[in-house]
Amino acid sequence: MQRIVFGLLVLALPVFAQDQSTALRSAAGCGPAKTQFSVKVDKKQHAVAQSGAGKALVYVIVQEKPDNLTIKIGDITTRVGLDGNWMGANYGESYLSFAVEPGEHHVCTDWQSSIKERQNLSGAADLTAEAGKTYYFQTEVFLATQEHQEQVRLKAVDSAEGILLVSKAGKSTWKEKK
């Protein structure tokens, strides 16, 4: 009987670990891992809007960081989450924006990929939003080189840097793949 109980526990551990991983990713701001987006980018649109009444506005801008030795084939899709829900996605050097209620939030970005190792590449940051303010986050995607592994980082940037990054990036529009 002990062996049966032990065997069942061993078989159940991966399920518990997966549930814990999902809960932790959600707590960091990421949405469900299975959600996939298709993204279009308008490289001619570089607008910074005003936040709506009683809300804050958040921009997430992607910069890919290849080095001279990297052979780049296509752009990368990065999903953007807030408090456990996906807010949209970027493709290549692009940006998206969304309104948030004032208060404490968790922002997340990750590499949407069919390659398992890349699915774990993500970054997160805290946000204390105030009504009427605009916040900028930069997603840095580092491509693999001989010296460095692939990485995704998310960091807050000041408004001057955020506006400059928006001026260089295209506006993303997305839809969830079914």
DRENTOR-148826 format. One line per 10 residues: number of its first residue (from 0); their letters; for each residue x, y negated, z of N, C-alpha, C, O. Coordinates in nm, 2 decimals. Example, Ala and Ser with C-alpha at 12.3 -4.5 7.8 and 13.67 -1.06 7.14 Angstrom:
residues 2
0 = AS = 1.32,0.57,0.78,1.23,0.45,0.78,1.32,0.33,0.78,1.42,0.33,0.85 | 1.28,0.22,0.71,1.37,0.11,0.71,1.29,0.00,0.79,1.34,-0.11,0.80
//
This chain:
residues 178
0 = MQRIVFGLLV = 0.08,0.12,0.00,0.00,0.00,0.00,0.09,-0.13,0.00,0.06,-0.22,-0.07 | 0.20,-0.12,0.08,0.29,-0.24,0.08,0.35,-0.26,-0.05,0.36,-0.38,-0.09 | 0.38,-0.16,-0.12,0.44,-0.17,-0.26,0.34,-0.24,-0.35,0.38,-0.32,-0.44 | 0.22,-0.20,-0.34,0.11,-0.26,-0.43,0.10,-0.41,-0.40,0.09,-0.49,-0.50 | 0.09,-0.44,-0.28,0.07,-0.58,-0.24,0.20,-0.66,-0.28,0.19,-0.77,-0.34 | 0.32,-0.61,-0.26,0.44,-0.67,-0.30,0.44,-0.69,-0.46,0.48,-0.79,-0.51 | 0.40,-0.58,-0.53,0.40,-0.59,-0.67,0.30,-0.70,-0.72,0.34,-0.77,-0.82 | 0.19,-0.71,-0.66,0.09,-0.81,-0.70,0.15,-0.95,-0.67,0.13,-1.04,-0.75 | 0.21,-0.97,-0.56,0.27,-1.10,-0.53,0.38,-1.13,-0.63,0.39,-1.25,-0.67 | 0.46,-1.04,-0.67,0.57,-1.07,-0.77,0.51,-1.11,-0.90,0.56,-1.20,-0.97
10 = LALPVFAQDQ = 0.40,-1.04,-0.94,0.34,-1.07,-1.06,0.27,-1.21,-1.06,0.25,-1.28,-1.16 | 0.22,-1.25,-0.94,0.15,-1.37,-0.93,0.24,-1.49,-0.91,0.19,-1.61,-0.94 | 0.36,-1.48,-0.88,0.45,-1.59,-0.86,0.47,-1.68,-0.98,0.46,-1.80,-0.96 | 0.48,-1.63,-1.10,0.49,-1.72,-1.21,0.37,-1.81,-1.23,0.38,-1.92,-1.27 | 0.25,-1.75,-1.20,0.13,-1.83,-1.21,0.13,-1.94,-1.11,0.09,-2.06,-1.14 | 0.17,-1.91,-0.98,0.18,-2.02,-0.88,0.28,-2.12,-0.92,0.26,-2.24,-0.90 | 0.39,-2.08,-0.97,0.50,-2.17,-1.01,0.45,-2.26,-1.12,0.48,-2.38,-1.12 | 0.38,-2.21,-1.22,0.32,-2.28,-1.33,0.22,-2.39,-1.28,0.23,-2.50,-1.32 | 0.13,-2.35,-1.19,0.04,-2.44,-1.13,0.10,-2.55,-1.06,0.06,-2.67,-1.07 | 0.21,-2.52,-0.98,0.28,-2.62,-0.91,0.35,-2.72,-1.01,0.35,-2.84,-0.98
20 = STALRSAAGC = 0.41,-2.67,-1.11,0.48,-2.75,-1.21,0.38,-2.84,-1.28,0.41,-2.96,-1.30 | 0.26,-2.79,-1.31,0.16,-2.87,-1.37,0.11,-2.98,-1.28,0.09,-3.10,-1.32 | 0.09,-2.95,-1.15,0.05,-3.05,-1.05,0.16,-3.16,-1.03,0.12,-3.27,-1.02 | 0.28,-3.12,-1.03,0.39,-3.21,-1.01,0.40,-3.30,-1.14,0.43,-3.42,-1.12 | 0.39,-3.25,-1.26,0.39,-3.33,-1.38,0.28,-3.43,-1.38,0.30,-3.55,-1.42 | 0.16,-3.39,-1.33,0.05,-3.48,-1.33,0.07,-3.59,-1.22,0.04,-3.71,-1.25 | 0.13,-3.55,-1.11,0.16,-3.65,-1.00,0.26,-3.75,-1.05,0.26,-3.87,-1.01 | 0.35,-3.71,-1.14,0.45,-3.81,-1.20,0.39,-3.89,-1.31,0.46,-3.98,-1.36 | 0.27,-3.86,-1.35,0.20,-3.95,-1.45,0.17,-3.88,-1.58,0.09,-3.93,-1.66 | 0.23,-3.76,-1.61,0.21,-3.69,-1.73,0.07,-3.63,-1.74,0.01,-3.59,-1.64
30 = GPAKTQFSVK = 0.02,-3.61,-1.87,-0.10,-3.54,-1.89,-0.08,-3.40,-1.92,0.03,-3.35,-1.89 | -0.18,-3.32,-1.96,-0.17,-3.18,-1.98,-0.06,-3.15,-2.09,-0.06,-3.21,-2.19 | 0.02,-3.05,-2.06,0.13,-3.01,-2.15,0.08,-2.96,-2.29,0.15,-2.98,-2.39 | -0.04,-2.91,-2.30,-0.09,-2.85,-2.42,-0.14,-2.96,-2.52,-0.16,-2.93,-2.64 | -0.17,-3.08,-2.47,-0.22,-3.19,-2.56,-0.12,-3.23,-2.66,0.00,-3.26,-2.62 | -0.16,-3.24,-2.78,-0.07,-3.28,-2.89,-0.13,-3.39,-2.97,-0.25,-3.40,-2.98 | -0.05,-3.49,-3.02,-0.10,-3.60,-3.09,-0.03,-3.61,-3.23,0.08,-3.56,-3.25 | -0.11,-3.66,-3.32,-0.05,-3.70,-3.45,-0.05,-3.86,-3.44,-0.15,-3.92,-3.40 | 0.06,-3.91,-3.49,0.08,-4.06,-3.48,0.11,-4.12,-3.61,0.18,-4.07,-3.69 | 0.06,-4.24,-3.63,0.09,-4.33,-3.74,0.15,-4.45,-3.69,0.11,-4.50,-3.58
40 = VDKKQHAVAQ = 0.25,-4.51,-3.76,0.31,-4.63,-3.71,0.30,-4.74,-3.82,0.33,-4.72,-3.94 | 0.26,-4.86,-3.78,0.25,-4.97,-3.87,0.37,-5.06,-3.84,0.38,-5.13,-3.74 | 0.48,-5.05,-3.92,0.60,-5.12,-3.89,0.60,-5.27,-3.91,0.69,-5.34,-3.88 | 0.48,-5.32,-3.96,0.47,-5.46,-3.98,0.39,-5.53,-3.87,0.38,-5.65,-3.86 | 0.34,-5.45,-3.77,0.27,-5.51,-3.66,0.35,-5.51,-3.54,0.40,-5.41,-3.49 | 0.37,-5.64,-3.49,0.46,-5.66,-3.37,0.39,-5.76,-3.28,0.44,-5.87,-3.26 | 0.28,-5.73,-3.22,0.20,-5.82,-3.15,0.21,-5.79,-3.00,0.21,-5.68,-2.95 | 0.21,-5.90,-2.92,0.20,-5.89,-2.77,0.07,-5.96,-2.74,0.05,-6.08,-2.76 | -0.02,-5.88,-2.68,-0.16,-5.93,-2.64,-0.16,-5.98,-2.50,-0.07,-5.96,-2.42 | -0.27,-6.04,-2.46,-0.29,-6.09,-2.33,-0.38,-5.98,-2.26,-0.45,-5.91,-2.32
50 = SGAGKALVYV = -0.35,-5.96,-2.13,-0.43,-5.86,-2.05,-0.58,-5.91,-2.04,-0.60,-6.03,-2.04 | -0.67,-5.81,-2.02,-0.81,-5.84,-2.01,-0.83,-5.89,-1.86,-0.75,-5.88,-1.78 | -0.95,-5.95,-1.84,-0.99,-6.00,-1.71,-0.98,-5.89,-1.61,-1.04,-5.78,-1.62 | -0.91,-5.92,-1.50,-0.90,-5.83,-1.39,-0.81,-5.71,-1.41,-0.81,-5.62,-1.32 | -0.74,-5.70,-1.52,-0.65,-5.59,-1.55,-0.51,-5.63,-1.58,-0.49,-5.75,-1.60 | -0.42,-5.54,-1.58,-0.28,-5.56,-1.63,-0.26,-5.49,-1.76,-0.34,-5.40,-1.79 | -0.16,-5.53,-1.83,-0.13,-5.47,-1.96,0.00,-5.40,-1.96,0.10,-5.46,-1.90 | 0.01,-5.28,-2.01,0.14,-5.20,-2.01,0.18,-5.17,-2.15,0.10,-5.13,-2.23 | 0.31,-5.20,-2.18,0.37,-5.16,-2.31,0.47,-5.06,-2.29,0.55,-5.07,-2.19 | 0.47,-4.96,-2.37,0.58,-4.86,-2.37,0.64,-4.85,-2.51,0.57,-4.82,-2.61
60 = IVQEKPDNLT = 0.77,-4.89,-2.52,0.84,-4.90,-2.64,0.95,-4.80,-2.65,1.02,-4.78,-2.55 | 0.96,-4.73,-2.76,1.06,-4.62,-2.78,1.18,-4.67,-2.86,1.16,-4.74,-2.96 | 1.30,-4.63,-2.81,1.42,-4.65,-2.88,1.49,-4.52,-2.89,1.52,-4.46,-2.79 | 1.52,-4.48,-3.01,1.60,-4.35,-3.03,1.75,-4.39,-3.02,1.78,-4.49,-3.08 | 1.83,-4.31,-2.96,1.97,-4.35,-2.93,2.06,-4.24,-3.00,2.12,-4.16,-2.92 | 2.06,-4.23,-3.13,2.16,-4.14,-3.19,2.30,-4.20,-3.19,2.31,-4.32,-3.18 | 2.40,-4.12,-3.20,2.53,-4.17,-3.21,2.58,-4.15,-3.36,2.50,-4.09,-3.44 | 2.70,-4.19,-3.39,2.75,-4.18,-3.53,2.76,-4.03,-3.57,2.77,-4.01,-3.70 | 2.77,-3.94,-3.48,2.79,-3.80,-3.52,2.66,-3.72,-3.54,2.66,-3.61,-3.59 | 2.55,-3.78,-3.50,2.42,-3.72,-3.50,2.36,-3.72,-3.64,2.35,-3.83,-3.70
70 = IKIGDITTRV = 2.31,-3.61,-3.69,2.24,-3.61,-3.81,2.09,-3.61,-3.77,2.04,-3.51,-3.72 | 2.02,-3.71,-3.81,1.88,-3.73,-3.77,1.79,-3.68,-3.88,1.80,-3.73,-4.00 | 1.70,-3.59,-3.85,1.60,-3.54,-3.94,1.47,-3.57,-3.88,1.42,-3.50,-3.80 | 1.40,-3.67,-3.93,1.27,-3.71,-3.89,1.27,-3.78,-3.75,1.37,-3.79,-3.69 | 1.15,-3.84,-3.72,1.14,-3.91,-3.59,1.08,-3.82,-3.49,1.03,-3.71,-3.52 | 1.08,-3.87,-3.37,1.04,-3.79,-3.25,0.91,-3.85,-3.20,0.89,-3.97,-3.19 | 0.81,-3.76,-3.16,0.69,-3.80,-3.10,0.71,-3.79,-2.95,0.74,-3.69,-2.89 | 0.68,-3.90,-2.88,0.68,-3.91,-2.74,0.54,-3.95,-2.69,0.48,-4.04,-2.73 | 0.49,-3.87,-2.59,0.36,-3.89,-2.54,0.38,-3.99,-2.42,0.48,-3.99,-2.35 | 0.27,-4.07,-2.39,0.28,-4.16,-2.28,0.16,-4.13,-2.19,0.05,-4.13,-2.23
80 = GLDGNWMGAN = 0.19,-4.11,-2.06,0.09,-4.08,-1.96,0.08,-4.18,-1.85,0.18,-4.25,-1.82 | -0.04,-4.19,-1.79,-0.06,-4.27,-1.67,-0.15,-4.19,-1.57,-0.26,-4.15,-1.61 | -0.09,-4.17,-1.46,-0.17,-4.11,-1.35,-0.23,-3.97,-1.39,-0.34,-3.94,-1.35 | -0.15,-3.90,-1.47,-0.20,-3.76,-1.50,-0.28,-3.75,-1.63,-0.33,-3.64,-1.66 | -0.30,-3.86,-1.70,-0.37,-3.86,-1.83,-0.29,-3.92,-1.94,-0.22,-4.02,-1.92 | -0.30,-3.86,-2.06,-0.22,-3.92,-2.17,-0.30,-4.04,-2.22,-0.42,-4.04,-2.23 | -0.22,-4.15,-2.24,-0.27,-4.28,-2.29,-0.25,-4.29,-2.44,-0.32,-4.37,-2.50 | -0.17,-4.20,-2.50,-0.14,-4.21,-2.64,0.00,-4.15,-2.67,0.06,-4.08,-2.58 | 0.05,-4.19,-2.78,0.18,-4.14,-2.82,0.25,-4.24,-2.92,0.19,-4.32,-2.98 | 0.38,-4.23,-2.92,0.47,-4.30,-3.01,0.53,-4.21,-3.11,0.55,-4.09,-3.08
90 = YGESYLSFAV = 0.58,-4.26,-3.22,0.65,-4.18,-3.32,0.77,-4.27,-3.36,0.75,-4.37,-3.42 | 0.89,-4.22,-3.34,1.01,-4.29,-3.38,1.01,-4.42,-3.29,0.96,-4.43,-3.18 | 1.07,-4.52,-3.35,1.09,-4.65,-3.28,0.96,-4.73,-3.30,0.94,-4.80,-3.39 | 0.87,-4.71,-3.20,0.74,-4.77,-3.20,0.69,-4.81,-3.06,0.77,-4.78,-2.96 | 0.57,-4.87,-3.05,0.52,-4.91,-2.92,0.37,-4.88,-2.91,0.31,-4.87,-3.02 | 0.32,-4.87,-2.79,0.18,-4.87,-2.77,0.15,-4.95,-2.64,0.25,-4.98,-2.56 | 0.03,-4.99,-2.62,-0.01,-5.07,-2.51,-0.14,-5.02,-2.46,-0.22,-4.97,-2.53 | -0.17,-5.04,-2.33,-0.30,-5.01,-2.27,-0.32,-5.09,-2.14,-0.22,-5.14,-2.08 | -0.44,-5.11,-2.11,-0.48,-5.19,-1.99,-0.49,-5.09,-1.87,-0.52,-4.97,-1.88 | -0.45,-5.14,-1.75,-0.46,-5.07,-1.63,-0.52,-5.15,-1.52,-0.52,-5.27,-1.52
100 = EPGEHHVCTD = -0.59,-5.08,-1.43,-0.64,-5.15,-1.31,-0.53,-5.19,-1.22,-0.42,-5.13,-1.22 | -0.54,-5.30,-1.14,-0.44,-5.33,-1.04,-0.42,-5.22,-0.94,-0.51,-5.15,-0.91 | -0.30,-5.21,-0.90,-0.27,-5.10,-0.80,-0.15,-5.02,-0.83,-0.07,-5.05,-0.93 | -0.13,-4.91,-0.76,-0.02,-4.82,-0.77,-0.05,-4.72,-0.88,-0.15,-4.66,-0.88 | 0.05,-4.70,-0.97,0.04,-4.61,-1.08,0.17,-4.54,-1.11,0.27,-4.58,-1.06 | 0.16,-4.43,-1.18,0.28,-4.35,-1.23,0.27,-4.34,-1.38,0.17,-4.29,-1.43 | 0.38,-4.38,-1.44,0.39,-4.38,-1.59,0.48,-4.27,-1.63,0.59,-4.25,-1.56 | 0.45,-4.20,-1.73,0.53,-4.08,-1.77,0.55,-4.09,-1.93,0.46,-4.14,-2.00 | 0.66,-4.04,-1.97,0.67,-4.02,-2.12,0.75,-3.88,-2.14,0.83,-3.85,-2.06 | 0.71,-3.81,-2.24,0.78,-3.69,-2.27,0.79,-3.66,-2.42,0.72,-3.72,-2.50
110 = WQSSIKERQN = 0.88,-3.57,-2.45,0.90,-3.54,-2.59,0.80,-3.43,-2.63,0.81,-3.32,-2.58 | 0.72,-3.46,-2.73,0.62,-3.36,-2.78,0.69,-3.28,-2.88,0.74,-3.33,-2.98 | 0.71,-3.15,-2.85,0.79,-3.07,-2.94,0.74,-2.92,-2.93,0.68,-2.88,-2.83 | 0.76,-2.85,-3.04,0.73,-2.71,-3.03,0.85,-2.63,-2.98,0.84,-2.51,-2.96 | 0.96,-2.69,-2.96,1.08,-2.63,-2.91,1.08,-2.63,-2.76,1.07,-2.74,-2.70 | 1.08,-2.52,-2.69,1.06,-2.51,-2.55,1.15,-2.60,-2.47,1.11,-2.66,-2.37 | 1.28,-2.60,-2.50,1.38,-2.68,-2.43,1.34,-2.83,-2.43,1.36,-2.90,-2.33 | 1.29,-2.88,-2.54,1.25,-3.02,-2.56,1.12,-3.05,-2.48,1.10,-3.17,-2.45 | 1.04,-2.96,-2.46,0.91,-2.98,-2.39,0.94,-3.03,-2.24,0.85,-3.09,-2.18 | 1.05,-3.00,-2.19,1.09,-3.03,-2.05,1.16,-3.17,-2.05,1.20,-3.21,-1.94
120 = LSGAADLTAE = 1.18,-3.23,-2.16,1.25,-3.36,-2.16,1.15,-3.47,-2.14,1.06,-3.50,-2.22 | 1.16,-3.54,-2.02,1.06,-3.64,-1.99,1.12,-3.74,-1.89,1.23,-3.72,-1.84 | 1.05,-3.85,-1.87,1.09,-3.95,-1.78,0.97,-4.01,-1.71,0.86,-4.01,-1.77 | 0.99,-4.07,-1.59,0.87,-4.13,-1.52,0.92,-4.25,-1.44,1.03,-4.26,-1.41 | 0.82,-4.33,-1.41,0.85,-4.46,-1.34,0.72,-4.50,-1.26,0.61,-4.46,-1.30 | 0.74,-4.56,-1.15,0.63,-4.62,-1.07,0.60,-4.76,-1.12,0.68,-4.83,-1.18 | 0.47,-4.79,-1.11,0.42,-4.92,-1.15,0.32,-4.97,-1.05,0.23,-4.91,-1.01 | 0.35,-5.09,-0.99,0.26,-5.16,-0.91,0.20,-5.28,-0.99,0.27,-5.38,-1.01 | 0.08,-5.26,-1.04,0.02,-5.35,-1.14,-0.06,-5.46,-1.07,-0.13,-5.43,-0.97 | -0.04,-5.58,-1.12,-0.12,-5.69,-1.07,-0.21,-5.75,-1.19,-0.16,-5.75,-1.30
130 = AGKTYYFQTE = -0.33,-5.78,-1.16,-0.42,-5.83,-1.26,-0.36,-5.95,-1.33,-0.30,-6.04,-1.27 | -0.37,-5.95,-1.46,-0.32,-6.07,-1.54,-0.18,-6.06,-1.58,-0.13,-6.14,-1.66 | -0.10,-5.96,-1.53,0.04,-5.94,-1.57,0.06,-5.84,-1.68,-0.03,-5.75,-1.70 | 0.17,-5.85,-1.75,0.21,-5.76,-1.85,0.34,-5.69,-1.81,0.43,-5.76,-1.76 | 0.34,-5.56,-1.83,0.46,-5.48,-1.79,0.52,-5.41,-1.91,0.44,-5.36,-2.00 | 0.65,-5.40,-1.92,0.71,-5.33,-2.03,0.80,-5.22,-1.98,0.87,-5.23,-1.88 | 0.79,-5.11,-2.05,0.87,-4.99,-2.02,0.94,-4.95,-2.15,0.88,-4.95,-2.26 | 1.06,-4.91,-2.14,1.14,-4.86,-2.25,1.16,-4.71,-2.24,1.22,-4.66,-2.14 | 1.12,-4.64,-2.34,1.16,-4.49,-2.35,1.28,-4.48,-2.43,1.29,-4.52,-2.55 | 1.39,-4.43,-2.37,1.51,-4.40,-2.45,1.52,-4.26,-2.48,1.51,-4.17,-2.39
140 = VFLATQEHQE = 1.53,-4.22,-2.61,1.55,-4.08,-2.65,1.69,-4.07,-2.70,1.73,-4.13,-2.80 | 1.77,-3.99,-2.63,1.91,-3.96,-2.66,1.91,-3.83,-2.74,1.87,-3.73,-2.69 | 1.96,-3.83,-2.86,1.97,-3.71,-2.94,2.10,-3.64,-2.90,2.20,-3.70,-2.86 | 2.10,-3.50,-2.92,2.22,-3.42,-2.88,2.34,-3.46,-2.97,2.33,-3.48,-3.09 | 2.45,-3.46,-2.90,2.58,-3.47,-2.96,2.68,-3.37,-2.91,2.63,-3.28,-2.82 | 2.80,-3.37,-2.95,2.90,-3.27,-2.89,2.92,-3.30,-2.75,2.95,-3.21,-2.67 | 2.91,-3.43,-2.70,2.94,-3.46,-2.57,2.82,-3.47,-2.48,2.83,-3.46,-2.35 | 2.70,-3.49,-2.54,2.58,-3.52,-2.46,2.46,-3.43,-2.50,2.45,-3.39,-2.61 | 2.38,-3.39,-2.40,2.26,-3.32,-2.43,2.14,-3.41,-2.46,2.15,-3.53,-2.43 | 2.04,-3.36,-2.52,1.92,-3.45,-2.55,1.86,-3.49,-2.42,1.86,-3.41,-2.32
150 = QVRLKAVDSA = 1.81,-3.61,-2.41,1.75,-3.67,-2.29,1.64,-3.76,-2.33,1.64,-3.82,-2.44 | 1.54,-3.78,-2.24,1.44,-3.88,-2.25,1.44,-3.95,-2.11,1.43,-3.89,-2.01 | 1.45,-4.09,-2.12,1.45,-4.17,-2.00,1.34,-4.28,-2.01,1.31,-4.32,-2.12 | 1.28,-4.31,-1.90,1.18,-4.42,-1.90,1.23,-4.52,-1.80,1.25,-4.48,-1.68 | 1.23,-4.65,-1.84,1.27,-4.75,-1.74,1.20,-4.88,-1.77,1.16,-4.91,-1.88 | 1.17,-4.95,-1.66,1.10,-5.08,-1.67,1.21,-5.18,-1.72,1.32,-5.18,-1.68 | 1.16,-5.27,-1.81,1.24,-5.38,-1.85,1.17,-5.51,-1.83,1.05,-5.51,-1.82 | 1.25,-5.62,-1.82,1.18,-5.75,-1.80,1.11,-5.79,-1.92,1.12,-5.74,-2.03 | 1.02,-5.90,-1.91,0.94,-5.94,-2.02,1.01,-5.99,-2.14,0.97,-5.96,-2.25 | 1.13,-6.06,-2.12,1.20,-6.10,-2.24,1.25,-5.98,-2.32,1.24,-5.98,-2.44
160 = EGILLVSKAG = 1.31,-5.88,-2.25,1.36,-5.76,-2.32,1.24,-5.69,-2.38,1.25,-5.64,-2.49 | 1.13,-5.68,-2.31,1.01,-5.61,-2.36,0.96,-5.67,-2.49,0.93,-5.60,-2.59 | 0.95,-5.80,-2.49,0.90,-5.87,-2.61,1.00,-5.85,-2.73,0.96,-5.83,-2.84 | 1.13,-5.86,-2.70,1.23,-5.83,-2.80,1.22,-5.69,-2.86,1.23,-5.67,-2.98 | 1.20,-5.59,-2.77,1.18,-5.45,-2.82,1.06,-5.44,-2.91,1.06,-5.37,-3.01 | 0.95,-5.50,-2.87,0.82,-5.50,-2.95,0.85,-5.56,-3.08,0.79,-5.51,-3.18 | 0.93,-5.66,-3.09,0.96,-5.73,-3.22,1.03,-5.64,-3.32,1.03,-5.66,-3.44 | 1.10,-5.54,-3.27,1.18,-5.45,-3.35,1.11,-5.31,-3.38,1.15,-5.24,-3.46 | 0.99,-5.29,-3.31,0.93,-5.16,-3.32,0.79,-5.18,-3.39,0.73,-5.29,-3.39 | 0.74,-5.07,-3.45,0.61,-5.07,-3.51,0.50,-5.03,-3.41,0.53,-4.96,-3.31
170 = KSTWKEKK = 0.38,-5.07,-3.44,0.27,-5.03,-3.35,0.21,-4.89,-3.38,0.19,-4.86,-3.50 | 0.20,-4.81,-3.28,0.15,-4.68,-3.29,0.00,-4.67,-3.28,-0.06,-4.74,-3.20 | -0.06,-4.59,-3.37,-0.19,-4.54,-3.35,-0.19,-4.39,-3.35,-0.11,-4.33,-3.42 | -0.28,-4.33,-3.28,-0.27,-4.19,-3.26,-0.41,-4.13,-3.25,-0.50,-4.19,-3.23 | -0.41,-4.00,-3.27,-0.53,-3.92,-3.24,-0.48,-3.78,-3.19,-0.38,-3.73,-3.23 | -0.57,-3.73,-3.11,-0.53,-3.60,-3.05,-0.56,-3.49,-3.16,-0.66,-3.49,-3.23 | -0.46,-3.40,-3.17,-0.48,-3.28,-3.26,-0.57,-3.19,-3.20,-0.57,-3.16,-3.08 | -0.66,-3.13,-3.28,-0.76,-3.03,-3.23,-0.71,-2.89,-3.27,-0.78,-2.80,-3.24
//
